[in-house]
Amino acid sequence: MSPATPDGAPLLAVRDLKTHFRTDRGFYRAVDGVSFEVRAGRTLGIVGESGCGKSVTSLSIMGLVPEPPGIRAGGEIVFEGADLLRRSRAEMELIRGAKIAMIFQEPMTSLNPVYRVGEQIVEGLRRHRRMGRTQARERAIEMLRLVKIPSPETRVDSYPHEMSGGMRQRVMIALALACDPQVLIADEPTTALDVTIQAQILDLLRDLQKRLGTAIILITHDLGVIAETADEVAVMYAGQIVERADVRTLFSDAQHPYTLGLLASIPRLDEDRARLETIEGMVPTPDAMPAGCRFAPRCAMAAARCLAETPPLSAIGEGHLVACWRAPVEGAAA
């Protein structure tokens, strides 16, 4: 068991993280100066379009970015008082799965198709918890029961292809939680599921968090999922966080034009609109990253300064940070 975290202190702190990739066209700054914290029993939602750097951020935390072509270009990931980026591969293997676990985006490709699901849970338990095979199997059945898989004593011997998408996702959650991790990263855990199963998975994560006090980093492109599940939100665009706030503030008082565009694209039952709003243009390609604000070429409110200077992520209120030259400054006169 790891030492207790002081009250109010973050379990995990990401500070100015930079993860780049070497490509034929030069360096791709997939994650470029990302900072956030997550505390016990809380959920941080990371939201943004595909390709904005959400998954690379999670893989950087887990130490799963292949090197090469990946490059640790800067920053730190502080967990238990130490920088994970300075940990050796052997040290990360002991942390990964035991103290920090991840639910991957697609369970059918993340679960090994030639091993029974119970064996895959048992393997992690025997490695990290030093359990005997019988004890580990009992724990695997207990975890399958915890994630509400029916007849866990039977299903423990099933292969992934013998299960539905929703059940495979539950197995992934059981696998991630088997060693009682302090931090759980859920990368698009409901993307491939229908809305009914999606709701069940989100309810399950909330229930397990209440019981175990786990800190969750929830990565998604779905603001509806964020509204239901997250306590705090970080909005990413082109490898950077452009707005960060508690979930209530983000939905009621969003300030960054990109965040406003995402919110405007959500269908609402209380509005009669012929078509949904869209954000014009495309996410910049790695070899054509604009100077200044990376969202400026798509922003209807962009000024000359936006095209020339990169706005810092600045506080405009308590716990509310925005990277936009047009955002109000904290403490400025109304």
C-alpha positions as CSV (number, residue, x, y, z in Angstrom):
1,M,0.0,0.0,0.0
2,S,1.4,3.4,-1.0
3,P,1.7,6.2,1.6
4,A,-1.5,8.2,2.2
5,T,-1.9,11.4,0.2
6,P,-2.3,14.6,2.4
7,D,-5.8,16.0,2.4
8,G,-6.4,18.2,-0.6
9,A,-3.1,17.2,-2.3
10,P,-3.4,15.8,-5.8
11,L,-2.8,12.1,-6.3
12,L,-1.3,12.8,-9.8
13,A,0.1,16.2,-11.1
14,V,1.0,16.7,-14.7
15,R,3.1,19.8,-15.2
16,D,4.0,21.3,-18.6
17,L,4.1,17.8,-20.2
18,K,5.5,17.7,-23.7
19,T,5.4,14.5,-25.8
20,H,6.6,14.8,-29.4
21,F,7.0,12.4,-32.3
22,R,9.7,12.3,-34.9
23,T,8.2,12.0,-38.4
24,D,9.3,12.2,-42.0
25,R,8.0,15.8,-42.0
26,G,9.7,16.9,-38.7
27,F,8.6,16.9,-35.1
28,Y,4.9,16.4,-34.3
29,R,4.1,18.2,-31.0
30,A,1.3,15.8,-30.0
31,V,1.2,17.1,-26.4
32,D,2.8,20.5,-26.0
33,G,2.7,22.0,-22.5
34,V,-0.2,20.2,-20.8
35,S,-0.8,20.7,-17.0
36,F,-3.5,19.4,-14.7
37,E,-4.1,17.6,-11.4
38,V,-6.4,14.9,-10.2
39,R,-7.4,14.1,-6.6
40,A,-8.7,11.1,-4.8
41,G,-12.4,10.4,-5.3
42,R,-12.6,13.0,-8.1
43,T,-13.0,12.7,-11.9
44,L,-11.2,14.9,-14.3
45,G,-12.7,14.9,-17.8
46,I,-10.4,15.6,-20.8
47,V,-12.4,16.5,-23.9
48,G,-11.6,17.5,-27.4
49,E,-11.7,16.4,-31.1
50,S,-9.9,13.4,-32.4
51,G,-6.2,14.1,-32.8
52,C,-6.0,16.8,-30.1
53,G,-3.6,14.8,-27.9
54,K,-5.9,13.2,-25.3
55,S,-4.8,9.6,-25.7
56,V,-1.1,10.5,-26.1
57,T,-1.4,12.3,-22.7
58,S,-2.8,9.2,-21.1
59,L,-0.2,7.0,-22.7
60,S,2.5,9.3,-21.5
61,I,1.3,9.0,-17.9
62,M,1.3,5.2,-18.3
63,G,4.7,5.1,-19.9
64,L,3.4,3.5,-23.0
65,V,4.6,5.9,-25.7
66,P,7.0,4.0,-28.0
67,E,10.4,5.5,-28.1
68,P,11.3,6.0,-30.9
69,P,9.4,7.6,-32.6
70,G,8.1,9.2,-29.3
71,I,10.2,11.7,-27.5
72,R,9.9,12.9,-23.9
73,A,10.4,16.5,-24.7
74,G,9.8,18.1,-21.3
75,G,7.6,18.5,-18.2
76,E,6.9,16.1,-15.3
77,I,4.3,13.7,-14.1
78,V,4.4,13.6,-10.3
79,F,3.0,10.6,-8.5
80,E,3.9,9.7,-4.9
81,G,6.4,12.5,-4.8
82,A,8.4,11.3,-7.8
83,D,8.5,12.1,-11.5
84,L,7.2,9.2,-13.5
85,L,9.1,10.4,-16.6
86,R,12.3,9.7,-14.6
87,R,11.3,6.2,-13.6
88,S,13.0,3.2,-15.2
89,R,11.1,0.7,-17.4
90,A,11.2,-1.8,-14.6
91,E,9.8,0.7,-12.0
92,M,7.0,1.7,-14.4
93,E,6.1,-2.0,-14.9
94,L,5.5,-2.2,-11.1
95,I,3.4,1.0,-11.0
96,R,1.4,0.4,-14.2
97,G,-1.6,-1.8,-13.5
98,A,-1.0,-1.8,-9.7
99,K,-1.1,1.9,-8.8
100,I,-2.1,3.6,-12.1
101,A,-4.4,1.6,-14.4
102,M,-6.0,2.2,-17.7
103,I,-9.2,1.2,-19.5
104,F,-8.3,1.2,-23.1
105,Q,-10.5,2.5,-25.9
106,E,-11.4,-0.7,-27.7
107,P,-11.7,-3.8,-25.4
108,M,-11.7,-6.3,-28.3
109,T,-8.2,-5.3,-29.4
110,S,-7.0,-4.7,-25.8
111,L,-8.0,-8.1,-24.4
112,N,-5.9,-11.0,-25.7
113,P,-8.3,-13.1,-27.8
114,V,-6.5,-16.5,-27.1
115,Y,-6.7,-16.3,-23.3
116,R,-9.8,-16.6,-21.1
117,V,-10.8,-13.3,-19.5
118,G,-10.2,-14.8,-16.0
119,E,-6.6,-15.7,-16.9
120,Q,-5.9,-12.2,-18.0
121,I,-7.1,-10.8,-14.6
122,V,-5.2,-13.5,-12.8
123,E,-2.0,-12.7,-14.6
124,G,-2.0,-9.1,-13.2
125,L,-2.9,-10.2,-9.7
126,R,-0.1,-12.7,-9.5
127,R,2.4,-10.2,-10.8
128,H,1.4,-7.2,-8.7
129,R,-0.2,-8.8,-5.6
130,R,1.9,-12.0,-5.4
131,M,-1.2,-14.1,-5.1
132,G,-1.4,-17.9,-5.6
133,R,-3.3,-19.1,-8.6
134,T,-6.4,-20.2,-6.6
135,Q,-6.5,-17.0,-4.6
136,A,-6.1,-14.9,-7.8
137,R,-8.9,-16.8,-9.5
138,E,-11.2,-16.1,-6.6
139,R,-10.3,-12.4,-6.8
140,A,-11.0,-12.4,-10.5
141,I,-14.4,-13.9,-10.0
142,E,-15.0,-11.3,-7.2
143,M,-14.0,-8.5,-9.7
144,L,-16.3,-9.8,-12.4
145,R,-19.1,-9.8,-9.8
146,L,-18.2,-6.3,-8.8
147,V,-18.6,-5.0,-12.4
148,K,-22.0,-6.8,-12.5
149,I,-21.2,-9.5,-15.0
150,P,-23.9,-12.3,-14.6
151,S,-22.7,-15.7,-13.5
152,P,-19.1,-14.7,-12.9
153,E,-18.1,-18.2,-11.8
154,T,-18.9,-19.3,-15.4
155,R,-17.9,-16.2,-17.3
156,V,-14.4,-16.2,-15.8
157,D,-13.6,-19.0,-18.2
158,S,-15.1,-17.3,-21.3
159,Y,-13.0,-15.9,-24.2
160,P,-13.4,-12.3,-25.2
161,H,-15.2,-13.2,-28.5
162,E,-17.9,-15.0,-26.5
163,M,-18.9,-11.8,-24.8
164,S,-20.9,-8.7,-26.0
165,G,-19.2,-5.3,-26.3
166,G,-20.7,-4.2,-23.1
167,M,-19.5,-7.2,-21.2
168,R,-16.0,-6.9,-22.7
169,Q,-15.9,-3.3,-21.5
170,R,-16.9,-4.5,-18.0
171,V,-14.0,-7.1,-18.1
172,M,-11.6,-4.2,-19.0
173,I,-12.8,-2.3,-16.0
174,A,-12.5,-5.4,-13.8
175,L,-9.0,-5.9,-15.1
176,A,-8.0,-2.3,-14.4
177,L,-9.4,-2.3,-10.9
178,A,-8.3,-5.7,-9.8
179,C,-5.2,-4.4,-8.0
180,D,-7.0,-1.4,-6.4
181,P,-5.2,1.3,-8.3
182,Q,-5.2,4.9,-6.9
183,V,-5.6,6.4,-10.3
184,L,-7.8,5.0,-13.2
185,I,-7.5,6.4,-16.7
186,A,-10.5,5.7,-18.9
187,D,-9.8,6.4,-22.5
188,E,-13.1,6.6,-24.4
189,P,-14.7,3.8,-22.3
190,T,-18.2,4.1,-23.9
191,T,-17.4,5.1,-27.5
192,A,-18.3,1.9,-29.2
193,L,-21.4,1.1,-27.0
194,D,-25.0,1.9,-27.5
195,V,-26.5,4.5,-25.2
196,T,-28.1,2.0,-22.8
197,I,-24.8,0.2,-22.2
198,Q,-23.0,3.5,-22.1
199,A,-25.2,4.7,-19.2
200,Q,-24.6,1.4,-17.3
201,I,-20.8,1.7,-17.7
202,L,-20.8,5.3,-16.5
203,D,-23.0,4.4,-13.5
204,L,-20.6,1.5,-12.8
205,L,-17.6,3.8,-12.8
206,R,-19.3,6.3,-10.4
207,D,-20.4,3.5,-8.1
208,L,-16.9,2.0,-8.0
209,Q,-15.3,5.4,-7.4
210,K,-17.6,6.0,-4.4
211,R,-16.7,2.6,-3.0
212,L,-12.9,2.7,-3.6
213,G,-12.1,6.4,-3.6
214,T,-10.3,6.1,-7.0
215,A,-9.2,9.2,-8.9
216,I,-10.4,9.0,-12.5
217,I,-9.2,10.7,-15.6
218,L,-12.0,10.3,-18.2
219,I,-11.0,10.9,-21.8
220,T,-13.8,11.5,-24.3
221,H,-15.0,13.6,-27.1
222,D,-18.6,13.5,-25.7
223,L,-19.5,16.5,-23.6
224,G,-22.7,14.7,-22.6
225,V,-20.6,12.1,-20.8
226,I,-18.5,14.9,-19.2
227,A,-21.6,16.6,-17.9
228,E,-22.8,13.4,-16.2
229,T,-19.5,12.2,-14.8
230,A,-16.8,14.7,-14.4
231,D,-16.0,17.1,-11.5
232,E,-13.5,19.1,-13.4
233,V,-12.9,19.5,-17.1
234,A,-9.8,20.2,-19.3
235,V,-10.6,21.1,-22.9
236,M,-7.7,20.2,-25.3
237,Y,-7.0,21.5,-28.8
238,A,-4.0,20.7,-31.0
239,G,-1.9,19.3,-28.1
240,Q,-2.7,22.1,-25.6
241,I,-5.3,22.7,-22.9
242,V,-7.3,25.8,-23.9
243,E,-9.7,25.9,-21.0
244,R,-9.9,24.3,-17.5
245,A,-12.7,24.6,-14.9
246,D,-15.1,22.7,-12.7
247,V,-17.8,21.1,-14.7
248,R,-20.6,23.5,-13.6
249,T,-18.5,26.6,-14.6
250,L,-17.5,25.2,-17.9
251,F,-21.1,24.5,-19.0
252,S,-22.5,27.8,-17.6
253,D,-19.6,30.2,-18.3
254,A,-17.3,28.8,-21.0
255,Q,-15.0,31.5,-22.3
256,H,-12.7,30.0,-25.0
257,P,-14.2,30.1,-28.5
258,Y,-13.3,26.4,-29.1
259,T,-15.2,25.4,-25.9
260,L,-18.1,27.5,-27.0
261,G,-18.1,25.8,-30.4
262,L,-18.2,22.4,-28.8
263,L,-21.1,23.3,-26.5
264,A,-23.0,24.8,-29.5
265,S,-22.7,21.6,-31.4
266,I,-24.6,19.6,-28.7
267,P,-28.2,18.9,-29.7
268,R,-30.7,20.3,-27.1
269,L,-34.3,19.2,-26.4
270,D,-35.3,22.8,-25.4
271,E,-34.3,24.3,-28.7
272,D,-35.8,24.0,-32.2
273,R,-32.9,24.1,-34.6
274,A,-32.9,23.1,-38.2
275,R,-29.3,22.0,-38.0
276,L,-26.5,21.7,-35.4
277,E,-23.8,24.3,-35.2
278,T,-20.4,23.3,-36.6
279,I,-16.8,24.6,-36.1
280,E,-15.5,25.7,-39.5
281,G,-12.2,24.4,-40.7
282,M,-10.0,21.5,-39.7
283,V,-7.6,20.8,-36.9
284,P,-4.1,21.9,-38.0
285,T,-1.8,19.2,-39.4
286,P,1.4,18.4,-37.5
287,D,3.6,20.0,-40.2
288,A,1.4,23.2,-40.4
289,M,0.9,24.3,-36.9
290,P,-0.1,28.0,-36.9
291,A,1.8,30.7,-35.0
292,G,0.0,32.3,-32.2
293,C,-3.2,30.7,-31.0
294,R,-3.6,27.3,-32.6
295,F,-7.4,27.8,-32.9
296,A,-7.1,31.2,-34.5
297,P,-7.5,30.1,-38.1
298,R,-10.9,28.6,-37.2
299,C,-12.0,31.3,-34.8
300,A,-14.6,33.9,-35.9
301,M,-13.4,36.2,-33.1
302,A,-9.6,36.1,-33.9
303,A,-7.7,39.3,-34.0
304,A,-4.2,40.2,-35.3
305,R,-2.7,39.4,-31.9
306,C,-4.3,35.9,-31.9
307,L,-2.5,35.1,-35.1
308,A,0.9,36.3,-33.9
309,E,1.1,35.6,-30.1
310,T,0.3,32.4,-28.2
311,P,-2.0,33.2,-25.3
312,P,-1.0,31.7,-21.9
313,L,-3.4,29.6,-19.9
314,S,-4.4,32.2,-17.4
315,A,-6.8,32.4,-14.4
316,I,-10.0,34.4,-15.0
317,G,-11.7,33.1,-11.8
318,E,-11.3,30.6,-9.0
319,G,-10.2,27.4,-10.7
320,H,-11.1,28.7,-14.1
321,L,-8.2,29.0,-16.6
322,V,-8.5,30.0,-20.3
323,A,-5.9,30.4,-23.0
324,C,-7.5,33.3,-25.0
325,W,-6.5,36.9,-25.5
326,R,-10.2,37.9,-25.4
327,A,-11.0,36.2,-22.0
328,P,-11.6,38.5,-19.0
329,V,-8.6,38.8,-16.7
330,E,-9.1,37.8,-13.0
331,G,-9.4,40.8,-10.8
332,A,-10.0,43.2,-13.7
333,A,-12.7,45.9,-13.2
334,A,-16.1,45.0,-14.7
